[in-house]
Structures are given as structure tokens and as C-alpha cells.
Amino acid sequence: MPTASDIFQKIISVQNKGEAKGLVSICSSNFQVLEAVISQAENIKGPLLIESTSNQVNQYGGYMNLTPHEFKEKVYYLARKHNLSQDKILLGGDHLGVQPWADEDEAEALEKGCQMVFDYARAGYSKIHLDASIPLRDDEALDPETVFARTASLCRAAEEGFSARREAEPEARPPVYVIGSEVPFPGGDFQAETGPEVTSLQDLERTISVAEKYFADNSLEQAWQRVVAIVVQTGVEFDKYDIYEYDSSKFQALTERLEEDGRFVFEGHSSDYQRPVDLNRMVNDRIAVLKVGPALTFALREVLFSLEMIEQELLSDRISRDEASRDEQSNLSNFSKVLDREMQQDSGDWEKYYRGSVSEQRLARKYSYFDRCRYYISKDSVQQAVERLISNLGEIEIPLPLVNQYLPGQYQKLREGELSPHPKELIKDYILETLVPYFQATDQFIFDTEVD
């Protein structure tokens, strides 16, 4: 099977020929999202790239309470459940570095970051984004020299982690790396008032030259040959209620620079919510890796809200009539209320994103593009509400007009006999609809991973 290096060299090769092909990065640790994608992976040609971030999964568990090895095993479990070969899955680590410990001094943050990168590489992740672009507590300023001195330390830790893996798996192949000094903030920019400035050509040149120097100074020349992509500011971003669209005209100098070099592609962060036409333009401009994460859990939240509305239409009258004798099985899920209660009880993962009045915060908790509810949807009480919702609707027939009212895209597929009316299938299909423009833009429906 093609290795990560093989896959990226093929992408770089076809991009050098002027062909707009690439990879979609499923940058989510939500297992309802991942199962939806994995269940349809055989319809996607090329590898299925699944990435966890440093906040989601790390040596301390992250907010998913999973180490890199544990996350990998859960992904592989889903693959086995759906009869998907592990070889189809390409595991990646996103923003691996100091970001989770930005409120600590360099020594402590870098030590923890190196341990995390080591653990990811040892666990078998084959695409690693080394991210030292976040200022730390003792940083007065953060220049490319500092960024890539730290990046080299992270890379050395990753190489050591891979060496540890190869002791147990002699046939293992080394990871590829993604680097950058102007990296969009993970999960959207809560301080954005306008769209971000596109990285300048001068800054891109400096990124490449300084990075190569620090890799060489740290005897990482072989690892440098496995740097396949660069993260820059592409001009796309999202905030609470706004999306900053891609402007190809502002990116042409950077595209031409990589076309001349023929060595790298760009990795596009914050490409969530972009229009299909702009996703196509991004891949055409050598932004060959399209990362999508918050938009997927945003879609999950949307479809669960819609199903809850259907549940209330169908069951609330029945339950209220039988109030005195109802048992646990007849309860409504109250999904949205349970989710919001969890968010209000622990505001740490949303309060700096959602400012304003009480009503403004309430609205943002439910509907913002930041989708901070993804930090809470895996909590036990919320998952119990989701299970109750699915159980309630799975036991009754949902009238087609009601599906059309709340899930019109799925209604059409039900009419054509292309989709099961079970709520689990409606959820999976809704999430996959969000991904279709990304896979179309990267041409993954026909992309062949075999190396010429």
C-alpha cells in the first residue's frame, strides 16, 4: 500500500502538472462524525485522512480523554465495524506542539509538546503538523527564528517517536511533516474583526529558508526531505457569525512560488464553511489539503436539533397526555436543553468566544460557526440525550412531510429510495452532505493513490 510519503509525492507530482487534486483532512475527534465518514469510505477513492488536534488528543487525554494510541485504536475499531481496511486510513496529528500549554513558559510547554509529538509518532500517525507558532507566556515577541528553533525540537521528538515505533514494527515507514509560522488559530479566530491578511511572498520565502536552516542545524536533513506541505494564512477564516471567503487573486504570488519550486503544497486551515466554488479555487491554487473540522460537528448539531424538532412534533402530545404514568422510556430527549445546561455549568470552552448579553450568549452557544458545543457533545449526559433521541425516533415511522420540513435533503433521498429513514442513517447522511464539496474539490472521488 502507498505510504504517506508516496501519497503526498503523487499529489505534488500531479499539482506540478497543473492538475487540481488533493486530500480532505477530517479534522474531528467526534466519533459520530468519524463513523459517518468511515461508513462511506469505500465510495471515496484515495486515502481517508483523519486528524486529531493537540487539544482533542494528547498524552493527558485532551478534551476527548484519549491518548494518541487510544484514539487510533477507536478509529481502527470503527474501520473493522464497517469492514474497512486499516490501510485505507491515513492518521494525522494537527497543531502538534505547544498550543495546549500556551499559558506556560517555553521550557515547560516545549517539554510537554515534544512528549506529545513523540507519542503521536510512536502510535503510528504518519502525517504530523508541527506547530510552534503560538506565543508562550514568556514570549515578548515571536519571530520565525524562535518558531523554527522550537519546530526543530518537535521534529526531533517525532523522529525519536518513530524510531521507537520501528523497533516494534520494522516495516513501519517514517512520517511526513507539515510546517508553518503563520498558522490560523485552531477552531476559528475569536478576535477577528476582518478577514486575515494573506501571507506575503516575502514571509513565505523566509519561512522556507529559516525552516530549512534549523532542520539542517539540528541534523534533521532527512526529515526535511519529508516536509511536504506548508501552512500559511490563505485569507479564509470564520468567526461567530461571519465567514471570510477565499480570494484567489490575493493568493497568486504564493501559488506561483510553489509552482516554481515544485517541492511543496499548501495545507489549508480554517476551510470550514467555504463555498464549493472557493474550495475548488483553493485546490487549483495548490492548497491541496483542505482541513474541515468545526463544520462537521456544526452539521451534527444541526441534524440533531432537526431530529429533536421532529421528536417534539410526534411525541410531546402523547407524553403530556400520559404525564402521570409515563415511564423512563417515554421521555423526550431534551437534547438541546441538556447540551446547553452542560455548557452553562462549565463555560471554560466557550466564554471568551461568546460575549454580549445573556440572550446573545444563548444564541451563540447554539448556532455560532465557532461550534464550541463540540467540546460538550461527548459528555455522558449529552450522549445519553442523543441516544434517547435516536431510540425515540427509531421506534416510530416519521411522516415524510415532517422529514421534508426539517431535513429536505434527506427527504429527497428517501423519496428516491436511496436512504433509510432510521435516525442514525439520517444523521450520517447529513454529515456526509457537508463533506461532498470538499471531496469534489480535491477530486478524491476519482483520485488513484497508486504510484506511477
C-alpha positions as CSV (number, residue, x, y, z in Angstrom):
1,M,0.0,0.0,0.0
2,P,1.2,3.6,-0.7
3,T,2.8,5.3,2.3
4,A,2.1,8.8,3.4
5,S,5.2,9.9,1.5
6,D,4.0,8.1,-1.6
7,I,0.6,9.7,-1.4
8,F,1.9,13.3,-1.0
9,Q,4.6,12.9,-3.6
10,K,1.8,11.8,-6.0
11,I,-0.3,14.9,-5.1
12,I,2.8,17.1,-5.5
13,S,3.5,15.5,-8.9
14,V,0.0,16.0,-10.3
15,Q,-0.1,19.5,-8.9
16,N,3.2,20.2,-10.7
17,K,1.4,19.1,-13.9
18,G,-1.4,21.6,-13.2
19,E,-4.0,19.2,-12.0
20,A,-6.2,20.2,-9.1
21,K,-6.1,17.2,-6.8
22,G,-5.5,16.9,-3.1
23,L,-6.8,15.5,0.2
24,V,-9.6,16.3,2.5
25,S,-8.5,16.3,6.2
26,I,-11.3,15.1,8.5
27,C,-10.0,17.1,11.5
28,S,-12.5,15.9,14.1
29,S,-12.4,13.6,17.1
30,N,-16.2,13.2,17.3
31,F,-16.9,9.5,16.8
32,Q,-20.4,10.1,15.3
33,V,-18.7,12.2,12.7
34,L,-16.0,9.7,12.1
35,E,-18.3,6.8,11.9
36,A,-20.4,8.6,9.3
37,V,-17.3,9.1,7.1
38,I,-15.8,5.7,7.7
39,S,-19.1,4.0,6.8
40,Q,-18.9,5.5,3.4
41,A,-15.1,5.4,2.9
42,E,-15.2,2.8,0.1
43,N,-17.0,5.4,-2.0
44,I,-14.0,7.7,-1.6
45,K,-11.0,6.9,-3.8
46,G,-7.7,7.6,-2.2
47,P,-6.9,7.6,1.5
48,L,-9.2,8.8,4.2
49,L,-7.2,11.3,6.1
50,I,-8.4,11.6,9.7
51,E,-6.6,14.0,12.1
52,S,-6.8,14.7,15.8
53,T,-5.6,18.0,17.2
54,S,-3.4,18.7,20.2
55,N,-6.4,19.9,22.2
56,Q,-8.5,16.9,21.4
57,V,-6.0,14.2,22.0
58,N,-2.7,14.3,23.8
59,Q,-0.7,12.5,26.5
60,Y,-3.0,13.8,29.2
61,G,-6.1,12.8,27.3
62,G,-7.2,16.2,25.8
63,Y,-10.9,17.1,25.9
64,M,-11.7,13.7,24.3
65,N,-9.9,11.9,27.3
66,L,-7.9,9.9,24.8
67,T,-4.2,9.4,24.2
68,P,-2.9,9.2,20.6
69,H,-2.8,5.4,20.8
70,E,-6.3,5.2,22.3
71,F,-7.7,7.5,19.6
72,K,-6.0,5.4,16.9
73,E,-7.5,2.2,18.3
74,K,-11.0,3.7,18.4
75,V,-10.7,4.8,14.7
76,Y,-9.5,1.3,13.8
77,Y,-12.4,-0.2,15.7
78,L,-14.8,1.8,13.6
79,A,-12.9,0.6,10.5
80,R,-13.3,-3.0,11.5
81,K,-17.0,-2.4,12.3
82,H,-17.6,-1.2,8.7
83,N,-15.3,-3.8,7.1
84,L,-12.8,-1.1,6.0
85,S,-9.1,-1.9,5.7
86,Q,-6.8,0.0,8.1
87,D,-4.7,0.7,5.0
88,K,-7.4,3.0,3.7
89,I,-6.9,5.3,6.7
90,L,-4.2,7.9,7.0
91,L,-3.8,9.2,10.5
92,G,-2.6,12.7,11.1
93,G,-1.9,15.0,14.1
94,D,-2.9,18.6,13.8
95,H,-1.3,21.6,15.6
96,L,1.1,19.3,17.4
97,G,3.4,21.4,19.6
98,V,2.9,23.9,22.4
99,Q,-0.6,25.2,21.7
100,P,-2.3,23.4,24.7
101,W,0.3,24.9,27.1
102,A,0.4,28.5,25.8
103,D,0.0,29.8,29.3
104,E,3.3,28.2,30.4
105,D,6.9,29.2,29.9
106,E,8.9,27.8,27.0
107,A,10.8,25.2,28.9
108,E,7.6,23.5,30.3
109,A,5.5,24.0,27.2
110,L,8.1,22.7,24.8
111,E,8.9,19.7,27.0
112,K,5.2,18.7,27.0
113,G,4.9,19.4,23.3
114,C,7.8,17.2,22.5
115,Q,6.4,14.4,24.6
116,M,3.0,14.7,22.8
117,V,4.7,14.6,19.3
118,F,6.8,11.6,20.4
119,D,3.6,9.8,21.5
120,Y,1.8,10.6,18.2
121,A,4.7,9.3,16.1
122,R,5.2,6.2,18.2
123,A,1.4,5.5,17.9
124,G,1.8,5.3,14.2
125,Y,0.5,8.7,12.9
126,S,2.0,9.2,9.5
127,K,1.2,12.9,8.9
128,I,2.3,15.4,11.5
129,H,1.7,19.1,11.6
130,L,4.5,20.6,13.7
131,D,3.1,23.8,15.2
132,A,5.2,26.2,17.3
133,S,3.5,29.3,16.0
134,I,1.7,30.0,19.3
135,P,3.2,32.6,21.7
136,L,4.1,31.3,25.1
137,R,3.9,33.1,28.5
138,D,7.5,34.3,28.5
139,D,7.5,35.4,24.8
140,E,7.9,39.1,24.3
141,A,7.8,38.6,20.6
142,L,7.6,35.5,18.3
143,D,9.7,35.6,15.2
144,P,10.4,32.8,12.6
145,E,13.8,32.1,14.2
146,T,12.1,31.2,17.5
147,V,9.2,29.3,15.8
148,F,11.6,27.1,13.8
149,A,14.0,26.5,16.6
150,R,11.1,25.1,18.5
151,T,9.8,23.3,15.4
152,A,13.1,21.5,15.1
153,S,12.9,20.3,18.7
154,L,9.4,19.0,18.0
155,C,10.6,17.3,14.8
156,R,13.5,15.6,16.7
157,A,10.9,14.3,19.2
158,A,8.8,13.0,16.4
159,E,11.7,11.2,14.7
160,E,12.6,9.6,18.1
161,G,8.9,8.5,18.5
162,F,9.1,6.9,15.0
163,S,12.3,5.1,15.9
164,A,10.6,3.7,19.0
165,R,7.7,2.5,16.8
166,R,10.0,0.9,14.2
167,E,11.6,-1.2,17.0
168,A,8.2,-2.9,17.4
169,E,7.2,-2.7,13.7
170,P,10.4,-2.9,11.5
171,E,8.3,-2.4,8.3
172,A,7.0,1.0,9.5
173,R,7.6,4.0,7.3
174,P,8.5,7.4,8.6
175,P,6.0,10.2,8.9
176,V,5.7,13.3,6.6
177,Y,5.6,16.8,8.1
178,V,3.7,20.0,7.7
179,I,5.3,23.2,8.9
180,G,4.5,26.9,9.0
181,S,5.0,30.1,11.0
182,E,1.7,31.9,10.1
183,V,-0.8,29.3,11.2
184,P,-4.6,30.2,11.6
185,F,-5.7,29.8,15.2
186,P,-7.3,26.4,15.8
187,G,-11.1,26.4,15.7
188,G,-11.6,29.9,14.3
189,D,-10.4,33.4,15.3
190,F,-12.5,34.8,18.1
191,Q,-10.6,38.1,17.9
192,A,-11.2,38.6,14.2
193,E,-13.0,41.7,13.0
194,T,-12.0,41.4,9.4
195,G,-10.6,38.5,7.3
196,P,-7.0,37.6,7.9
197,E,-4.3,39.1,5.7
198,V,-2.9,36.6,3.2
199,T,0.7,35.6,4.0
200,S,3.1,37.7,1.9
201,L,5.5,36.2,-0.6
202,Q,8.4,37.6,1.5
203,D,7.2,35.8,4.6
204,L,6.7,32.6,2.7
205,E,10.3,32.8,1.4
206,R,11.5,33.4,5.0
207,T,9.5,30.5,6.3
208,I,11.1,28.1,3.9
209,S,14.7,29.4,4.3
210,V,14.6,29.6,8.1
211,A,12.9,26.2,8.5
212,E,15.5,24.5,6.2
213,K,18.3,26.2,8.2
214,Y,17.1,25.0,11.6
215,F,16.4,21.5,10.3
216,A,19.9,21.3,9.0
217,D,21.4,22.8,12.2
218,N,19.7,20.0,14.1
219,S,20.8,17.2,11.8
220,L,17.3,16.7,10.5
221,E,18.1,16.8,6.8
222,Q,16.3,13.5,6.2
223,A,13.2,14.8,8.0
224,W,13.4,18.0,5.9
225,Q,13.0,15.9,2.8
226,R,9.7,14.6,4.3
227,V,8.3,18.1,4.7
228,V,5.5,18.0,2.2
229,A,3.3,21.0,3.0
230,I,3.3,24.5,4.4
231,V,0.6,26.2,6.4
232,V,0.1,29.9,5.6
233,Q,-2.7,32.4,6.0
234,T,-4.9,31.8,3.0
235,G,-7.3,34.6,3.8
236,V,-10.1,32.3,4.8
237,E,-11.5,32.2,8.3
238,F,-14.7,32.2,10.3
239,D,-15.9,33.8,13.4
240,K,-19.1,33.8,15.4
241,Y,-21.5,34.6,12.6
242,D,-19.3,35.5,9.6
243,I,-17.3,33.6,7.0
244,Y,-14.4,35.2,5.2
245,E,-14.4,33.8,1.7
246,Y,-11.3,32.8,-0.3
247,D,-10.0,35.4,-2.7
248,S,-7.8,33.6,-5.3
249,S,-6.5,36.9,-6.7
250,K,-4.7,37.6,-3.4
251,F,-3.0,34.2,-3.4
252,Q,-1.4,34.0,-6.8
253,A,2.1,35.1,-5.8
254,L,2.2,32.3,-3.3
255,T,0.8,29.7,-5.7
256,E,3.4,30.7,-8.3
257,R,6.2,30.4,-5.8
258,L,5.4,26.8,-5.0
259,E,4.8,26.0,-8.7
260,E,8.3,27.3,-9.4
261,D,9.8,25.2,-6.6
262,G,7.7,22.1,-7.3
263,R,8.6,20.8,-3.8
264,F,5.6,21.5,-1.6
265,V,1.9,22.1,-1.5
266,F,-0.1,24.3,0.9
267,E,-2.3,22.9,3.7
268,G,-5.4,25.0,4.1
269,H,-6.6,25.5,7.6
270,S,-10.0,27.1,8.6
271,S,-11.5,26.0,5.3
272,D,-14.7,25.1,7.1
273,Y,-17.9,26.7,5.6
274,Q,-16.2,27.8,2.4
275,R,-18.4,27.7,-0.7
276,P,-17.8,24.9,-3.2
277,V,-16.6,27.2,-5.8
278,D,-14.0,28.6,-3.5
279,L,-12.9,25.1,-2.3
280,N,-12.3,24.3,-6.0
281,R,-10.2,27.5,-6.4
282,M,-8.2,26.7,-3.3
283,V,-7.1,23.3,-4.6
284,N,-6.4,24.8,-8.0
285,D,-4.1,27.3,-6.2
286,R,-2.1,24.5,-4.7
287,I,-3.9,24.5,-1.4
288,A,-4.0,20.7,-1.7
289,V,-5.0,19.8,1.8
290,L,-8.4,21.1,2.9
291,K,-9.0,20.8,6.6
292,V,-12.5,20.6,7.9
293,G,-13.5,20.1,11.5
294,P,-15.9,22.5,13.2
295,A,-18.2,22.4,10.2
296,L,-18.7,18.7,10.7
297,T,-19.7,18.9,14.3
298,F,-21.8,22.0,13.4
299,A,-23.6,19.7,10.9
300,L,-24.0,17.1,13.6
301,R,-25.6,19.7,15.9
302,E,-27.8,20.9,13.1
303,V,-29.2,17.4,12.3
304,L,-29.7,16.6,16.0
305,F,-31.6,19.8,16.5
306,S,-33.8,19.0,13.5
307,L,-34.5,15.5,14.8
308,E,-35.3,16.9,18.2
309,M,-38.0,19.1,16.5
310,I,-39.4,16.1,14.8
311,E,-39.4,14.2,18.1
312,Q,-41.3,17.0,19.8
313,E,-43.9,17.2,17.0
314,L,-44.5,13.4,17.1
315,L,-44.2,12.6,20.8
316,S,-44.8,15.7,23.0
317,D,-48.6,15.4,23.0
318,R,-48.5,11.7,23.7
319,I,-46.2,12.2,26.6
320,S,-48.1,15.2,28.1
321,R,-51.4,13.2,28.0
322,D,-49.7,10.3,29.9
323,E,-47.8,12.5,32.3
324,A,-48.9,10.7,35.4
325,S,-48.0,7.2,34.2
326,R,-45.1,7.8,31.8
327,D,-42.0,5.7,32.4
328,E,-38.4,6.4,31.5
329,Q,-38.8,5.0,28.0
330,S,-41.4,7.6,27.1
331,N,-39.4,10.7,28.0
332,L,-38.4,13.2,25.4
333,S,-34.6,13.5,24.8
334,N,-34.5,17.3,25.6
335,F,-31.2,17.2,23.7
336,S,-30.8,20.9,23.2
337,K,-31.6,21.7,26.8
338,V,-29.2,19.1,28.1
339,L,-26.4,20.4,25.8
340,D,-27.0,24.0,26.9
341,R,-27.1,23.0,30.6
342,E,-23.7,21.4,30.3
343,M,-22.3,24.5,28.6
344,Q,-23.7,26.8,31.2
345,Q,-22.3,24.6,34.1
346,D,-18.8,24.8,32.6
347,S,-18.2,27.9,30.5
348,G,-14.5,27.5,30.1
349,D,-14.6,26.3,26.5
350,W,-16.9,29.0,25.1
351,E,-17.0,32.1,27.3
352,K,-14.1,34.0,25.5
353,Y,-15.7,33.3,22.2
354,Y,-19.3,34.3,23.0
355,R,-19.5,37.7,24.6
356,G,-22.5,40.0,25.0
357,S,-25.8,39.8,26.8
358,V,-27.4,36.7,28.2
359,S,-29.6,36.3,25.2
360,E,-26.7,36.9,22.8
361,Q,-24.6,34.2,24.5
362,R,-27.5,31.8,24.5
363,L,-28.0,32.2,20.7
364,A,-24.2,31.8,20.1
365,R,-24.0,28.7,22.2
366,K,-26.5,27.1,19.9
367,Y,-25.8,28.5,16.4
368,S,-22.3,30.1,16.2
369,Y,-19.9,29.0,13.4
370,F,-17.3,28.5,16.2
371,D,-19.3,25.5,17.2
372,R,-18.0,25.5,20.7
373,C,-20.7,22.9,21.7
374,R,-18.4,20.3,20.1
375,Y,-16.4,20.4,23.4
376,Y,-19.5,19.3,25.3
377,I,-21.3,16.9,22.9
378,S,-19.3,13.9,24.0
379,K,-20.2,14.4,27.7
380,D,-22.1,11.5,29.2
381,S,-25.4,13.4,29.8
382,V,-25.4,14.8,26.3
383,Q,-24.7,11.4,24.7
384,Q,-27.5,9.9,26.8
385,A,-29.8,12.5,25.4
386,V,-28.6,11.7,21.8
387,E,-29.2,8.0,22.5
388,R,-32.7,8.7,23.8
389,L,-33.5,10.9,20.7
390,I,-32.4,8.1,18.4
391,S,-34.3,5.5,20.4
392,N,-37.5,7.5,20.4
393,L,-37.4,8.2,16.7
394,G,-36.2,4.7,15.8
395,E,-39.3,3.1,17.2
396,I,-41.8,5.1,15.1
397,E,-42.4,5.9,11.5
398,I,-41.6,9.6,10.7
399,P,-44.1,11.0,8.2
400,L,-42.3,12.1,5.0
401,P,-43.7,15.7,5.1
402,L,-42.1,16.1,8.6
403,V,-38.8,15.0,7.2
404,N,-39.2,17.5,4.4
405,Q,-39.9,20.2,6.9
406,Y,-36.7,19.8,8.8
407,L,-34.4,17.7,6.6
408,P,-35.3,18.5,3.0
409,G,-32.1,17.0,1.6
410,Q,-32.7,13.7,3.2
411,Y,-36.4,13.8,2.2
412,Q,-35.4,13.7,-1.5
413,K,-33.2,10.7,-0.9
414,L,-36.0,8.9,1.0
415,R,-38.3,9.6,-1.9
416,E,-35.8,8.0,-4.3
417,G,-35.2,5.0,-2.0
418,E,-31.6,6.0,-1.6
419,L,-31.7,6.3,2.2
420,S,-33.1,4.5,5.2
421,P,-35.5,6.5,7.4
422,H,-33.7,5.4,10.6
423,P,-32.4,8.4,12.6
424,K,-28.9,7.0,12.6
425,E,-28.9,7.0,8.8
426,L,-30.3,10.4,8.6
427,I,-27.5,11.7,10.9
428,K,-24.8,10.1,8.8
429,D,-26.2,11.3,5.5
430,Y,-26.5,14.9,6.8
431,I,-22.9,14.9,7.9
432,L,-21.7,13.4,4.6
433,E,-23.6,16.1,2.7
434,T,-21.3,18.7,4.3
435,L,-18.2,16.8,3.1
436,V,-19.2,16.3,-0.5
437,P,-17.9,19.7,-1.8
438,Y,-14.6,19.0,-0.1
439,F,-14.2,15.6,-1.8
440,Q,-15.3,17.1,-5.1
441,A,-12.8,19.9,-4.8
442,T,-9.9,17.5,-4.1
443,D,-11.0,15.2,-6.9
444,Q,-10.9,12.3,-4.4
445,F,-13.8,10.5,-5.9
446,I,-11.6,9.5,-8.8
447,F,-8.1,10.0,-7.3
448,D,-5.9,6.9,-7.5
449,T,-3.3,6.5,-4.7
450,E,-1.3,4.1,-6.7
451,V,2.2,5.5,-7.5
452,D,3.2,5.5,-11.1
